Amino acid sequence: MKRIRLLLIPFCLVALVSSIFVVSCSSDDSDEEVLTGEKLTEDVVRTKIVGVWEPTHQTGHIEEWDQTTGSYIIKKVDESIDAKKGWGRRAFLSNGTWKGYGWENNAWVDYSNAGYSGTYLLNGKIIDCYNSHGVKDMVIEMLSITSDGKKGIARIPLRSDPTKFTILTFSKVAAIQEDVNNGGTVSESQVRQFIQGFWKPVHVSGYDDVFDENDIVIGLTAVDRDITDGEEEWQPIEFRKDGTCVGYELVDGKWVAERDKSGVETPRPYTIKGNMVIVKVMSDSYYVQDTLYVDKISETEATFSTPTKSDPSKRTILQAVKIKAGQYADPENDEITVTEANIRRYMVGGTWRVSHINGYVSESGDPVDIDISEDEVKHSSMYPASYFSDGSVTEYQWENTRWKPRFTGRYEVKGNMISCYDSEKMYVHFEILSILNRGNTVKAKTSLVSDVSRNAVVTFIRM
């Protein structure tokens, strides 16, 4: 696979970009018909909205969070927008999913695995957008769109005052080539069946980004050539059964897994969604992610593609061969050293649920030693799913077929301890005992706030 370049995306940017999107047709001399009113049907919106969109102007009202007062400040605006400076881009795919892009190091970066992706539903001219946890995070009302689907008008109600709206001018900047592959012949079950193993790229074609000595994108070039062993630009990658993958380098004629400066392997969590393999890298409070599209796959061969960073409508295409099966048969015994940095690296950005409890769960009663299934988590208020972002923790409860947030507080990590607070009052704390399964399983000791002598060892797994 191509070496994953670490474009560090601060959480604050992700939060800023989450306000993104839409609206109004430009007042140029276009001959295209502007579809409004009865002509702007749900079928028209469904067809025309597919693509990558970029806002260019905003009017009406916007809201900004004031850290001092802890509330939103509403302002009137009428100004042009530079999407590279905070707004970003949003892509709608014909399969009912959306994702965002942010501008980093002179390139558009796919933010879909940094909490900026999800699904959308149409209700007439209304587009209801849901995040990756199934929580509605934006309502977009289309007001008009040109017949060629390249420009449009929409409005978004403010969260703090839904009677006020931001009205945005937007333009379609690229077709969404991912749509072709997402509707292709490779199913998610096929990807899951064959992806595990050691994949070595043997040919590259399509387009490739050109980087300068500081790893900043400076251009795009067409490619079509074989790959030889040991090329610094390309590397094999192993997808393991534990949900992680790791790149390999050729050292003294042998393939060796990548390691950090301390000699520790650097596996990356991955998830499979349709024909996409989404690889995530986390370092402290930063996210990095890459998406591989599986265009063809069998037990021995595969064709992968990935959008270029300088132009997401163009792709780098890799032909790869599998040269050995995954090597880790017992990932539960593969333990990661518990440090504050590793707690942040593996837990922040993940959604976790309880899978086992050994100890006390209440002020009265005997200790328990029980497994907790996903169904029990969904149907019991005692076991919420918890999502850790940069300094905040959100608990989710299963309601009406999807996870919905029920509470958001803050947390602190000190050494091997995590403390969670409701306002200023601590409601739970954990002593992290071990990080297993390549960062996908965590065991922690906790005690009742009212009686610290009654404690339990809790096992959490990444959802």
C-alpha positions as CSV (number, residue, x, y, z in Angstrom):
1,M,0.0,0.0,0.0
2,K,1.0,3.6,-0.3
3,R,2.7,4.9,2.8
4,I,0.1,6.7,4.9
5,R,1.3,10.2,5.2
6,L,0.5,11.6,8.7
7,L,-1.6,14.7,8.0
8,L,-2.4,15.7,11.5
9,I,-5.9,16.9,12.0
10,P,-6.6,18.8,15.3
11,F,-9.9,18.1,17.0
12,C,-10.7,21.8,17.0
13,L,-10.7,21.8,13.2
14,V,-13.0,18.8,13.1
15,A,-15.4,20.6,15.4
16,L,-15.2,23.7,13.3
17,V,-15.7,21.8,10.1
18,S,-18.8,20.1,11.5
19,S,-20.7,23.3,11.0
20,I,-20.1,22.9,7.2
21,F,-22.2,23.2,4.2
22,V,-24.3,24.7,1.8
23,V,-26.2,27.1,-0.2
24,S,-27.1,29.6,-2.7
25,C,-27.0,29.7,-6.4
26,S,-24.5,32.2,-7.7
27,S,-25.7,35.3,-9.6
28,D,-23.5,34.7,-12.7
29,D,-24.8,34.5,-16.2
30,S,-25.4,30.7,-16.3
31,D,-28.0,29.5,-18.8
32,E,-29.0,26.6,-16.6
33,E,-32.5,26.6,-15.3
34,V,-32.8,27.2,-11.5
35,L,-35.2,24.6,-10.0
36,T,-37.3,25.9,-7.2
37,G,-40.8,25.4,-5.8
38,E,-42.7,22.5,-7.3
39,K,-39.8,21.7,-9.6
40,L,-37.5,21.0,-6.7
41,T,-38.9,17.5,-5.9
42,E,-37.3,14.9,-3.7
43,D,-36.2,12.9,-6.7
44,V,-34.5,16.0,-8.1
45,V,-32.7,16.6,-4.8
46,R,-31.7,12.9,-4.6
47,T,-30.2,13.0,-8.1
48,K,-28.5,16.4,-8.1
49,I,-27.1,16.4,-4.6
50,V,-24.6,13.6,-5.3
51,G,-21.1,15.0,-5.5
52,V,-18.5,17.0,-3.6
53,W,-19.8,20.5,-2.6
54,E,-18.0,23.6,-1.4
55,P,-19.7,26.7,0.1
56,T,-18.8,30.1,-1.4
57,H,-21.0,32.6,0.4
58,Q,-23.1,32.9,3.6
59,T,-25.9,35.2,4.6
60,G,-28.4,35.3,7.4
61,H,-27.2,34.2,10.9
62,I,-24.3,32.1,12.2
63,E,-23.6,30.9,15.8
64,E,-20.2,30.9,17.5
65,W,-19.4,29.2,20.8
66,D,-18.2,31.5,23.6
67,Q,-16.0,29.7,26.0
68,T,-16.4,32.4,28.6
69,T,-20.2,32.3,28.9
70,G,-20.6,28.7,27.9
71,S,-23.2,29.6,25.3
72,Y,-23.6,30.4,21.6
73,I,-23.4,34.0,20.3
74,I,-25.6,34.6,17.2
75,K,-24.3,37.0,14.6
76,K,-25.7,38.4,11.3
77,V,-23.5,37.8,8.2
78,D,-23.3,38.5,4.5
79,E,-19.8,37.5,3.3
80,S,-17.8,35.3,0.9
81,I,-16.4,32.0,2.3
82,D,-13.0,30.5,1.7
83,A,-13.7,26.7,2.2
84,K,-10.0,26.1,2.9
85,K,-10.2,28.2,6.0
86,G,-12.5,26.2,8.2
87,W,-15.6,25.4,6.2
88,G,-14.3,22.5,4.3
89,R,-16.2,20.4,1.8
90,R,-19.0,17.8,2.1
91,A,-19.6,14.9,-0.3
92,F,-23.0,13.2,-0.7
93,L,-22.9,9.6,-2.2
94,S,-25.8,8.0,-3.9
95,N,-25.8,5.1,-1.4
96,G,-27.1,7.5,1.3
97,T,-23.8,8.3,3.0
98,W,-21.9,11.6,3.4
99,K,-18.4,12.5,4.4
100,G,-16.3,15.7,4.9
101,Y,-13.0,17.0,3.6
102,G,-10.7,19.6,5.3
103,W,-7.8,21.5,3.8
104,E,-4.5,20.4,5.3
105,N,-1.0,20.9,4.0
106,N,-2.1,22.1,0.6
107,A,-4.4,19.1,0.1
108,W,-8.1,18.1,0.7
109,V,-8.0,15.5,3.4
110,D,-10.8,12.9,3.9
111,Y,-12.2,13.5,7.4
112,S,-14.7,10.6,7.3
113,N,-12.9,8.6,10.0
114,A,-12.5,11.6,12.2
115,G,-16.1,11.8,13.3
116,Y,-17.1,13.7,10.1
117,S,-19.2,11.1,8.2
118,G,-22.5,9.3,8.4
119,T,-25.7,8.8,6.6
120,Y,-28.5,11.1,5.2
121,L,-32.2,10.8,4.6
122,L,-34.4,12.8,2.3
123,N,-37.8,14.1,3.3
124,G,-38.9,16.2,0.3
125,K,-36.5,19.1,0.1
126,I,-35.1,18.4,3.6
127,I,-31.8,16.5,4.0
128,D,-31.4,15.1,7.5
129,C,-27.7,14.3,8.2
130,Y,-26.7,11.7,10.8
131,N,-23.2,11.2,12.2
132,S,-21.5,7.9,12.5
133,H,-23.3,7.1,15.8
134,G,-26.7,7.6,14.2
135,V,-27.3,11.0,15.9
136,K,-28.8,13.7,13.7
137,D,-26.3,16.5,13.5
138,M,-27.5,18.7,10.7
139,V,-30.7,19.6,8.9
140,I,-30.3,21.1,5.4
141,E,-33.3,22.5,3.5
142,M,-32.7,22.9,-0.2
143,L,-34.1,26.1,-1.6
144,S,-33.0,25.8,-5.2
145,I,-30.5,24.0,-7.4
146,T,-29.5,24.4,-11.1
147,S,-30.7,21.9,-13.6
148,D,-27.1,20.7,-14.2
149,G,-26.7,20.1,-10.5
150,K,-23.6,22.3,-10.2
151,K,-24.9,25.2,-8.0
152,G,-27.6,25.4,-5.3
153,I,-29.2,27.3,-2.4
154,A,-30.0,25.8,1.0
155,R,-30.5,26.9,4.5
156,I,-29.5,25.4,7.9
157,P,-31.2,26.2,11.2
158,L,-29.0,27.3,14.0
159,R,-28.7,24.8,16.9
160,S,-29.2,27.4,19.5
161,D,-32.2,29.1,17.8
162,P,-33.8,27.0,15.1
163,T,-36.0,30.0,14.0
164,K,-32.8,31.6,12.6
165,F,-30.9,30.2,9.6
166,T,-27.5,30.3,7.8
167,I,-28.0,30.6,4.1
168,L,-25.0,29.4,2.0
169,T,-24.0,29.6,-1.6
170,F,-22.4,26.3,-2.8
171,S,-20.9,24.8,-5.9
172,K,-20.3,21.3,-6.9
173,V,-16.5,21.0,-7.3
174,A,-16.2,17.3,-8.2
175,A,-18.1,14.2,-9.2
176,I,-18.0,11.5,-6.5
177,Q,-16.1,8.7,-8.1
178,E,-16.5,6.6,-5.0
179,D,-20.1,6.1,-6.0
180,V,-19.1,3.9,-8.9
181,N,-17.2,1.5,-6.6
182,N,-19.7,1.6,-3.8
183,G,-22.3,0.3,-6.2
184,G,-19.9,-2.2,-7.7
185,T,-19.5,-5.9,-7.5
186,V,-17.3,-6.2,-4.4
187,S,-19.5,-6.6,-1.3
188,E,-18.6,-6.0,2.4
189,S,-18.8,-9.7,3.0
190,Q,-16.2,-10.4,0.3
191,V,-13.9,-7.8,1.8
192,R,-14.2,-9.4,5.2
193,Q,-13.7,-12.8,3.8
194,F,-10.4,-12.1,2.0
195,I,-8.8,-8.9,3.4
196,Q,-6.8,-10.6,6.3
197,G,-3.2,-11.3,5.3
198,F,-0.1,-9.7,4.0
199,W,-0.7,-7.7,0.8
200,K,2.2,-6.6,-1.4
201,P,1.6,-4.0,-4.1
202,V,3.0,-5.0,-7.5
203,H,1.7,-2.3,-9.9
204,V,0.5,1.3,-9.6
205,S,-1.6,3.2,-12.2
206,G,-4.0,6.2,-12.3
207,Y,-2.8,9.3,-10.6
208,D,-0.4,10.0,-7.7
209,D,0.2,13.1,-5.6
210,V,3.6,14.8,-5.8
211,F,5.1,15.9,-2.5
212,D,7.9,18.2,-1.6
213,E,10.7,17.5,0.9
214,N,8.4,18.7,3.7
215,D,5.7,16.1,2.7
216,I,3.4,18.8,1.4
217,V,1.4,18.2,-1.8
218,I,2.6,20.3,-4.7
219,G,1.0,18.6,-7.7
220,L,-0.5,15.5,-9.4
221,T,1.0,13.2,-11.9
222,A,-0.2,10.2,-14.0
223,V,1.4,6.8,-13.3
224,D,1.4,3.3,-14.8
225,R,4.3,1.1,-13.8
226,D,5.4,-2.0,-11.8
227,I,6.5,-1.6,-8.2
228,T,9.8,-3.2,-7.2
229,D,10.7,-4.5,-3.7
230,G,12.0,-1.9,-1.2
231,E,10.7,1.2,-2.9
232,E,10.4,3.9,-0.2
233,E,7.3,5.3,-1.7
234,W,5.3,2.0,-1.4
235,Q,5.1,-0.7,1.2
236,P,3.2,-3.9,1.8
237,I,0.5,-3.9,4.5
238,E,-0.8,-6.7,6.7
239,F,-4.4,-6.7,7.7
240,R,-4.8,-8.7,10.9
241,K,-7.7,-10.6,12.4
242,D,-7.7,-8.3,15.5
243,G,-8.9,-5.3,13.5
244,T,-5.5,-3.6,13.0
245,C,-3.1,-3.3,10.1
246,V,0.6,-2.5,9.9
247,G,3.0,-1.5,7.2
248,Y,6.2,-3.3,6.4
249,E,9.7,-2.1,5.4
250,L,12.4,-4.1,3.6
251,V,15.4,-4.4,6.0
252,D,18.4,-6.6,5.1
253,G,16.3,-8.5,2.6
254,K,13.5,-9.2,5.0
255,W,10.1,-7.6,5.5
256,V,9.9,-6.0,9.0
257,A,6.9,-4.4,10.6
258,E,7.1,-0.7,11.1
259,R,8.2,0.4,14.5
260,D,8.5,3.7,16.4
261,K,11.7,5.1,17.8
262,S,11.4,3.0,20.9
263,G,11.2,-0.2,18.8
264,V,7.5,-0.8,19.3
265,E,5.3,-1.9,16.4
266,T,2.9,0.8,15.2
267,P,-0.4,-1.0,14.2
268,R,-3.3,1.0,13.0
269,P,-7.0,0.2,13.7
270,Y,-9.1,-0.4,10.6
271,T,-12.8,-0.8,9.9
272,I,-14.7,-2.2,6.9
273,K,-17.7,-0.3,5.5
274,G,-19.0,-1.6,2.2
275,N,-16.1,-2.0,-0.1
276,M,-14.1,0.5,1.9
277,V,-11.3,-0.3,4.3
278,I,-10.9,2.7,6.6
279,V,-7.5,2.9,8.3
280,K,-7.1,5.2,11.3
281,V,-4.0,6.5,13.1
282,M,-4.2,8.3,16.4
283,S,-1.6,10.3,18.2
284,D,-2.6,12.2,21.4
285,S,-5.3,14.5,20.3
286,Y,-4.8,14.2,16.5
287,Y,-6.5,12.0,13.9
288,V,-5.1,10.7,10.7
289,Q,-7.0,8.4,8.4
290,D,-6.9,6.9,4.9
291,T,-9.5,5.1,2.9
292,L,-8.8,2.2,0.6
293,Y,-11.5,1.1,-1.9
294,V,-11.5,-2.6,-2.7
295,D,-12.3,-2.8,-6.4
296,K,-11.5,-6.5,-6.8
297,I,-10.4,-9.1,-4.3
298,S,-9.8,-12.9,-4.0
299,E,-7.8,-15.2,-1.8
300,T,-4.6,-14.3,-3.7
301,E,-5.1,-11.0,-5.6
302,A,-6.7,-7.6,-5.1
303,T,-7.1,-4.2,-6.7
304,F,-7.2,-1.3,-4.3
305,S,-7.7,2.4,-5.1
306,T,-7.6,5.6,-3.0
307,P,-8.5,9.2,-3.9
308,T,-5.6,11.5,-4.4
309,K,-5.3,14.2,-1.8
310,S,-4.9,17.1,-4.3
311,D,-8.0,16.0,-6.3
312,P,-10.4,13.5,-4.6
313,S,-12.1,12.8,-8.0
314,K,-8.9,11.1,-9.2
315,R,-7.5,7.9,-7.9
316,T,-4.3,6.0,-7.3
317,I,-4.9,2.3,-8.3
318,L,-2.9,-0.5,-6.8
319,Q,-2.7,-4.1,-7.9
320,A,-1.5,-6.3,-5.0
321,V,-0.9,-10.0,-4.3
322,K,-1.3,-11.8,-1.0
323,I,2.0,-13.5,0.0
324,K,1.1,-14.9,3.4
325,A,-1.8,-15.2,5.9
326,G,-2.1,-13.0,9.0
327,Q,0.4,-14.0,11.6
328,Y,-1.3,-13.1,14.9
329,A,-3.6,-15.9,16.0
330,D,-4.0,-14.9,19.6
331,P,-4.3,-11.1,19.7
332,E,-5.7,-11.1,23.3
333,N,-2.1,-11.9,24.5
334,D,-0.6,-9.1,22.5
335,E,-0.4,-6.4,25.2
336,I,0.4,-2.7,24.8
337,T,2.3,-0.9,27.5
338,V,-0.1,1.2,29.6
339,T,1.1,4.8,29.5
340,E,-0.7,8.1,29.4
341,A,0.2,8.5,25.8
342,N,-1.0,5.1,24.8
343,I,-4.3,5.6,26.7
344,R,-4.9,8.7,24.7
345,R,-3.7,7.1,21.5
346,Y,-5.9,4.0,21.7
347,M,-9.0,5.2,23.7
348,V,-9.5,8.7,22.4
349,G,-11.6,8.7,19.3
350,G,-13.1,5.3,20.0
351,T,-16.6,4.2,21.1
352,W,-16.4,1.6,23.9
353,R,-18.8,-0.8,25.6
354,V,-18.6,-3.1,28.6
355,S,-18.1,-6.8,27.7
356,H,-17.2,-8.2,31.2
357,I,-17.5,-7.2,34.8
358,N,-15.8,-9.0,37.7
359,G,-16.6,-7.3,41.1
360,Y,-19.2,-5.0,42.7
361,V,-21.7,-3.1,40.6
362,S,-23.8,-1.6,43.4
363,E,-23.6,-0.5,47.1
364,S,-25.4,-3.6,48.2
365,G,-25.3,-7.2,46.9
366,D,-22.6,-9.7,46.2
367,P,-19.8,-9.3,43.6
368,V,-20.5,-10.6,40.1
369,D,-18.4,-12.2,37.4
370,I,-20.4,-11.9,34.2
371,D,-20.1,-11.3,30.4
372,I,-22.1,-8.4,29.0
373,S,-23.4,-8.9,25.4
374,E,-24.1,-6.1,22.9
375,D,-27.8,-6.7,23.3
376,E,-27.6,-6.2,27.0
377,V,-25.7,-3.0,26.4
378,K,-28.4,-1.8,24.1
379,H,-31.3,-2.6,26.4
380,S,-29.9,-1.7,29.8
381,S,-29.3,1.9,31.1
382,M,-26.5,0.5,33.3
383,Y,-24.2,-0.1,30.4
384,P,-24.0,2.9,28.1
385,A,-21.6,3.1,25.2
386,S,-19.0,5.8,25.7
387,Y,-17.3,7.9,23.1
388,F,-14.1,9.8,24.0
389,S,-13.2,12.8,22.0
390,D,-10.6,15.5,22.8
391,G,-11.4,16.2,26.5
392,S,-15.1,15.3,26.4
393,V,-16.9,12.0,26.9
394,T,-20.4,11.3,25.5
395,E,-22.5,8.4,26.7
396,Y,-24.9,6.8,24.2
397,Q,-28.1,4.9,24.8
398,W,-29.8,2.6,22.3
399,E,-33.1,4.0,21.2
400,N,-35.3,3.2,18.2
401,T,-32.6,1.2,16.2
402,R,-29.8,3.7,16.8
403,W,-27.4,5.1,19.4
404,K,-28.5,8.4,20.8
405,P,-26.4,10.7,23.1
406,R,-27.8,10.9,26.6
407,F,-25.0,12.8,28.4
408,T,-21.8,14.7,27.6
409,G,-19.2,15.5,30.3
410,R,-15.5,15.9,30.4
411,Y,-12.6,13.6,31.4
412,E,-9.0,13.8,32.4
413,V,-6.1,11.4,31.9
414,K,-3.3,11.4,34.4
415,G,-0.8,8.6,34.3
416,N,-2.9,5.4,34.0
417,M,-6.0,7.0,35.5
418,I,-9.1,8.3,33.6
419,S,-11.6,10.5,35.6
420,C,-15.0,11.5,34.2
421,Y,-16.9,14.5,35.4
422,D,-20.5,15.8,35.2
423,S,-19.9,19.5,35.4
424,E,-17.3,19.7,38.2
425,K,-18.4,16.5,40.0
426,M,-16.5,13.2,39.3
427,Y,-19.0,10.4,38.6
428,V,-16.6,7.6,37.7
429,H,-12.8,6.9,37.5
430,F,-10.8,4.1,36.0
431,E,-7.4,2.7,36.6
432,I,-6.3,1.3,33.3
433,L,-4.7,-2.1,33.9
434,S,-4.0,-3.4,30.4
435,I,-4.5,-2.5,26.7
436,L,-4.9,-5.6,24.7
437,N,-5.9,-6.8,21.2
438,R,-3.9,-4.2,19.4
439,G,-5.7,-1.4,21.3
440,N,-9.2,-2.8,20.8
441,T,-9.6,-4.2,24.3
442,V,-9.1,-2.4,27.6
443,K,-9.2,-3.7,31.2
444,A,-9.7,-1.2,34.0
445,K,-10.3,-1.2,37.7
446,T,-13.0,1.1,39.1
447,S,-14.7,1.5,42.4
448,L,-18.0,3.0,43.6
449,V,-17.7,6.7,44.3
450,S,-19.7,6.2,47.5
451,D,-17.6,3.2,48.7
452,V,-14.1,2.8,47.3
453,S,-13.7,-0.6,48.9
454,R,-16.3,-2.0,46.5
455,N,-14.4,-2.2,43.2
456,A,-14.6,-4.2,40.0
457,V,-12.4,-5.0,37.0
458,V,-14.2,-4.1,33.8
459,T,-13.4,-5.1,30.3
460,F,-14.2,-2.7,27.5
461,I,-14.1,-3.4,23.8
462,R,-14.0,-1.0,20.9
463,M,-17.3,-0.9,19.0
